[in-house]
Amino acid sequence: MPKVKKIPMRMCIACHEMKAKKEMLRVVKNKEGEVFIDFTGKAAGRGAYLCDRPDCVKKLKKARLLNKTFSCEIPDSVYERIEEEFFAKK
């Protein structure tokens, strides 16, 4: 019997849907407190996952979800940079 590879699942912080990790956008807060999009999925630090859907990215800023997820104040510039990077790659 062939071994079935388990697909890692993650929950979107905006819509709370479970999806395959590879389909999602990872936002990381590293030890220095920098918050950025991790396109590799392997950057060190605390990660939060977001659907690849525009409405989830918009909700991220509107509800300031990273502040809640990382339990600290995240500047607006970080949310704006995430939106810019997300919509630039579309």
N, C-alpha and C positions, 0 to 999 in steps of 0.2 A: 504494500500500500504506500503510495507516494506521500511524503510529508507535506502538509498544507502549511504554507507560510502565512503567519498571522499578520494582518494589516494593522499598524498602529492607528488608533482613532483618537481624535482630540475634539474638544467642545469649543465652539465659537463663543467668544465673550459677548458678542452682540445679540445673536439670535438663539444661542444655546443649543444649536443643532450639532449632533455628532457626525463628523466626517473624517475621511481618511486624512492622515497628517500631511501627505504629499499635496493634497488639493488645497491646503490652507496657507494663509499668510502668517508668518511668525514674527511677533514683535518682542524684542528682548530688552531687558534692563540689566546692564552689566554691573560689576562691582563698583565702578567709578560713578554709577548713577546715570550713565548715558542710555537713552532709549532710542532704538532704531529698528528698521525692518531687517530681518535676517533672511536673506534669500537662499542661503545654503541650508538652513535648518539645523546647523551644528554650532552656532556661536555660543560661547559660555555666558551664563547668566540666567535669570528668571525669564521664562517665556510665557507669552500669552498668544492664543491663536485666534485668527479672524477668518471668516469665510472670504472667498474670492468674489463676493458680490458687492457692487457699489453701495447698496443701501446699508449694508453692515459697516462699511468704511465710514459712511456719513453718520451713522448712529454712534460710532466710536467717539467722534468729536462732540456731537450734540449732547450725549449723556456723560461725557468725560470718563469713559469706562476704564482707561488706563490708570487714572487716579485711584479708582476702587481696586483694580487688580493688583497694582504694585504698592498700594497703601502709602502713597506719597503724592506730592503736588507735581503734576506734569505740565510744563509750559505749553501755551497754545502753539508755539512754533513747532513743537514735536508733532502735534496732531496735524498741522498744516503740511509738514514735511512728509508724513505718512500718506496723506491724501494725494499730494503731488506725485510721490513715487508710485503709488498705486495706480493713479489715473494715467501716468506717463507710460506705464508698461502695457496698458490696455490698447 
